[in-house]
């Protein structure tokens, strides 16, 4: 990709930027001359990744900020501090993700995969929208996955309280990201903030292997469309930086091209249901904290 892109000189925030697709996305956007804000949970790992990106790109405009997406209180703390100290934000890439074979819950009491992959990003985006609007034209990119087209989402039980399977939990969170994208398009109508979702493909990263049984690791090795981390980051980088996507919103991209999503993600009733559920979950969690 040419270095003469829209994102040159722009401020780009990436969650989960210390490893995997997030780190590579940060690196590639740093090459394009973007000011990178890495949002990570672990300071030590984040600092190491930051230095590696600086060394490999000669871009010193890389910043590390700490936020634990498993805590809505910390998401609120992080966003408030960011809004108080920063004036620029042009791109938000909601990239961070987890995958658990066994059901776990966050300190807020919510199923971890749904809470981290989706709900924290919903809340973070909501809190940062004023700054994104103030720096428009700006872009929001939500990381999803094609798994959402096969497992779908259990709308009556998105937190999987009545039955748990790792793949279903992951699909719930990634379907939610597409529903969220499509709802945001309607909420942002008339602004110059675009929002699109991205499918990076199956990339063998720490997230897709850690905690898996030997059987599932072997199954992962057999997937013929396994991609490198570099390949997995390409579509996020394209949607964040391409001059050709100015004003393009509400799309789902695979291999840097628009692709199809599950039919249910286009249903406004489903979008509204998830939005209202998310508002309620955030309110309940933050009310307990206050």
Steps between C-alpha positions, in 0.01 A plus 500: 500500500625847416617708797303793361176402671223672692635381832841667476536734796169385650457361852398134509401308813526119493385276784695181565801645319776315680456166326363322195288684246482812715878536523544442127222747420679758716829426324357531149318823584818636659677437169232716336586788732214480747522606865431168673331466838541144622238400756619197697427328829855398590746790530816289476387318185367824359831680548686216330263504202523880478879491482493227237260705284714813537815309409345333194325810360716799607175662612550638850144626521381189682324528834400233750194537723375241747141377522347174620207430270376235743394784730239753392618720785847506348358570155322802648814612685710464188258688273453785746876545539548485125232761434650723769855487365466447123347703222562276197344169401426416138485119495380253764575134430311272741733205460563336838354156552504190717390141453420263787414132481348513850250762614656775709360833615645847536500695826175654376347151498465468123615214277859592414507450123188710440612759756852553368453446128180699470354675806819682602540623142138612488558707814840631393358611165205670666731694731741604224236598242509872590872513420457299180223736390716798587783365284285392206529370242589206720469123489398216733606145411350205689672162482261214431539153351330280245415262784199727555348370176498141622441494876290820492415655838266377770294816529302363795817408686799701370687453828450122476369459853308182411769319305855576395721412206812697415423530130144616573624763745750626246235508229262689730762769552591526131139508383443773757779703340322492164161583655670784689658627179169505318322672788775763526456584133146611580607682816774689313294599200575859405845496661829441326584200718498173306482155658583169332572147616789280395557125471875431529462133410638213706834611638699276730573729792533459876125557533413211268730252672535588869287281725393269218520126536747307285208389281387856424858616436538221245168595340622859476815382322288322240301808396610562139443876514736567791653844453810670629457786744613735224222376273247514782574869563476607135124557490496703823780715361320539168170607657679738738720667241372466144421823316239305303283442809428862580133518605451121469311368801305196619701245302667170592842439347692179433828500304465876453169453318139537605344165592175363640392473861240277663149603399393556861761778543306716254178481701448831681304328776804287581725805490272694732463205739878468537543878541239512778649192668845657487374825652337304781805282571730803513259690728465205737876447519589865550219547755651223714839669478367840605 
